[in-house]
């Protein structure tokens, strides 16, 4: 009978606790999706730079990957939210903490835009370091002859990456990239530590107001499972669609 708690009136906002859960789900999807855009874009660039023969670019990308990959995500979340405004110029830091507008004005899901921005940047830049390693591994798994053949045809090195290496490398890394995509949804729960009312935060809030523990966390668990299964299904369709006939991917298909 604990499930009926979702249809009870919440203490503010004129909504039910079910609205709180759906709001948390919405912000989990928004935070994770925005962070993935950063992670995939930046990670792809870093992965390419880690394989380039230009040493200083290779070194810079390696430093980034090693720093962001080896600092715990929760620590990075605190650094972005609490420390970053302090190291910026005073006027900009004060604006971020005090004047940066509210993202939404709904009483059941109100938090500042800086909390949202910090969570997205933290998740995106942390995951970019992991994506970079997947891209690097995909590029390095290709036969060296593909690069040599492209250069022999008169392509420049950037053209070889664009037209020869990356189209094959990205096909190979779809399975491990799926894992990173799933992880960013699960890691979004750390955003609750800086006040973002995503799915886990809303579940905890319902428990605190109602003292009902099983239903909110069970519902959150089921929603996370639905998200991950949906991602796996869609990525499997993508993998099958772009697979090169006769070429075995890292996923073994």
C-alpha positions in Angstrom: 0.0 0.0 0.0 3.0 2.3 0.1 2.6 3.1 -3.6 -0.4 5.3 -2.8 2.0 7.9 -1.4 2.6 9.1 -5.0 -1.0 10.3 -5.2 -0.9 12.3 -2.0 -0.8 16.0 -2.0 2.8 17.4 -1.7 3.3 20.1 0.9 3.9 22.9 -1.6 3.1 23.7 -5.2 -0.3 22.2 -5.5 1.0 18.9 -6.9 1.3 15.3 -5.9 4.5 13.4 -5.0 4.2 11.7 -8.4 4.9 15.2 -10.0 8.1 15.3 -7.9 9.2 12.0 -9.3 8.5 13.0 -12.8 10.2 16.3 -12.3 13.3 14.4 -11.0 13.2 12.1 -14.0 13.0 15.1 -16.4 16.0 16.8 -14.8 18.0 13.6 -14.8 17.4 13.3 -18.5 18.2 17.0 -19.2 21.4 17.1 -17.1 22.7 13.8 -18.5 21.9 14.7 -22.1 23.5 18.1 -21.9 26.6 16.6 -20.2 26.8 13.9 -22.9 27.0 16.5 -25.6 30.0 18.0 -23.9 31.5 14.6 -23.1 31.2 13.2 -26.6 32.4 16.3 -28.4 35.3 17.1 -26.1 36.2 13.4 -25.6 36.3 12.8 -29.3 38.7 15.7 -29.8 40.9 14.6 -26.9 40.9 11.0 -28.1 42.1 12.2 -31.6 44.8 14.4 -30.0 46.1 11.5 -28.0 46.9 9.6 -31.2 48.3 12.6 -33.1 52.1 12.7 -33.9 52.2 16.3 -32.7 53.8 15.8 -29.3 52.6 18.9 -27.5 49.0 18.3 -28.5 49.3 14.7 -27.4 50.8 15.7 -24.1 48.1 18.3 -23.4 45.3 15.8 -24.1 47.1 13.2 -21.9 47.4 15.6 -19.0 43.7 16.5 -19.2 42.7 12.8 -19.3 44.9 11.8 -16.4 43.7 14.7 -14.2 40.0 14.4 -14.8 39.9 10.6 -14.8 41.8 10.2 -11.5 39.9 12.7 -9.4 36.7 11.3 -7.8 33.6 12.6 -9.5 32.1 13.8 -6.2 35.2 15.9 -5.4 35.0 17.4 -8.9 31.3 18.3 -8.3 32.2 20.2 -5.2 35.2 21.9 -6.9 33.0 23.1 -9.8 30.2 24.3 -7.5 32.0 25.7 -4.5 35.5 26.5 -5.7 35.1 27.7 -9.2 33.2 30.9 -8.3 36.0 31.7 -5.8 38.8 31.5 -8.3 37.0 33.6 -10.9 37.1 37.4 -10.7 35.1 38.6 -7.7 32.3 40.3 -9.8 31.8 37.2 -12.0 31.9 34.8 -9.0 29.4 36.9 -7.0 27.1 37.0 -10.1 27.2 33.2 -10.5 26.4 32.7 -6.8 23.8 35.4 -6.3 22.5 36.9 -9.5 22.6 34.0 -12.0 18.8 33.5 -12.5 16.7 30.6 -11.2 16.3 27.8 -13.8 12.6 27.3 -13.0 10.2 28.8 -10.4 8.2 25.7 -9.6 8.2 25.2 -5.8 8.7 21.4 -6.1 11.9 21.7 -8.2 13.5 25.1 -7.7 17.3 25.4 -7.9 19.7 27.9 -9.4 21.0 27.9 -12.9 24.5 27.8 -11.5 23.8 24.4 -9.8 22.5 23.0 -13.1 25.5 24.5 -15.0 28.0 23.2 -12.6 26.5 19.7 -12.6 26.5 19.6 -16.5 30.0 20.9 -16.8 31.3 18.5 -14.1 29.7 15.4 -15.6 30.5 16.4 -19.1 34.2 17.1 -18.6 34.7 14.1 -16.3 33.1 11.8 -18.8 35.0 13.4 -21.6 38.2 11.9 -20.1 36.7 8.4 -20.3 35.3 8.9 -23.8 38.7 10.1 -24.9 40.2 6.8 -23.9 37.6 4.9 -25.8 38.2 6.9 -28.9 42.0 6.5 -28.6 41.6 2.7 -28.2 39.4 2.6 -31.2 41.8 4.5 -33.4 44.8 2.5 -32.2 43.0 -0.8 -32.9 42.9 0.0 -36.6 45.7 -1.3 -38.8 48.4 1.2 -39.4 48.1 0.5 -43.1 44.8 2.5 -43.3 46.7 5.6 -42.3 49.5 5.0 -44.7 47.1 4.3 -47.5 45.3 7.5 -46.9 48.5 9.5 -46.9 49.7 7.7 -50.0 46.6 8.8 -51.8 47.4 12.5 -51.1 45.2 13.1 -48.1 46.5 15.4 -45.4 46.6 14.0 -41.8 43.4 15.7 -40.8 41.7 14.3 -43.9 42.9 10.8 -43.1 41.3 11.1 -39.6 38.1 12.5 -41.0 37.5 10.2 -44.0 39.5 7.1 -43.1 40.2 6.6 -39.4 37.3 8.1 -37.5 34.4 6.5 -39.5 35.8 3.1 -38.7 37.0 3.9 -35.1 33.6 5.2 -34.1 31.9 2.0 -35.4 34.3 -0.1 -33.3 33.7 1.8 -30.1 29.9 1.8 -30.0 29.7 -1.0 -27.4 32.1 0.6 -24.9 30.6 4.1 -25.7 27.2 2.7 -24.8 28.6 1.9 -21.3 29.9 5.4 -20.9 26.5 6.8 -22.0 24.8 4.6 -19.4 27.2 5.7 -16.8 26.5 9.4 -17.3 22.9 8.8 -16.4 23.8 7.0 -13.2 26.5 9.5 -12.3 24.0 12.3 -12.6 22.8 11.3 -9.1 25.9 13.0 -7.7 24.3 16.3 -8.7 22.0 16.1 -5.7 25.0 17.0 -3.5 25.0 20.5 -4.9 21.2 20.9 -4.9 20.0 19.7 -8.3 16.7 18.0 -7.7 17.2 15.1 -10.1 15.6 11.7 -9.7 17.6 10.5 -6.6 17.2 13.9 -4.9 13.5 13.9 -5.4 13.2 10.3 -4.0 15.1 11.4 -0.9 12.9 14.4 -0.6 9.7 12.3 -0.7 11.2 10.0 2.0 11.9 13.0 4.2 8.4 14.4 3.9 6.4 11.1 4.1 8.7 8.7 6.0 7.9 6.1 3.4 11.1 4.6 2.2 10.4 1.7 0.0 8.2 3.1 -2.7 10.2 6.3 -3.6 13.5 4.4 -4.0 11.9 1.4 -5.7 10.3 3.7 -8.2 13.6 5.5 -8.8 15.3 2.2 -9.3 12.8 1.1 -11.9 13.0 4.4 -13.7 16.9 4.1 -13.9 16.4 0.6 -15.2 14.0 1.8 -17.9 16.4 4.6 -18.9 19.4 2.2 -19.2 17.4 -0.5 -21.1 16.2 2.1 -23.5 19.7 3.4 -24.1 21.0 -0.2 -24.7 18.2 -0.9 -27.2 18.8 2.3 -29.1 22.6 1.9 -29.2 22.2 -1.7 -30.3 20.1 -0.5 -33.2 22.7 2.1 -34.1 25.5 -0.5 -33.9 23.6 -2.8 -36.3 22.8 0.0 -38.7 26.3 1.3 -39.1 28.1 -2.0 -38.9 30.5 -2.7 -41.8 29.7 -6.1 -43.4 32.4 -8.6 -42.6 34.1 -6.4 -40.0 33.8 -7.6 -36.4 33.2 -4.8 -33.9 34.6 -4.8 -30.3 31.2 -5.9 -29.1 31.6 -9.2 -31.0 28.8 -8.7 -33.5 
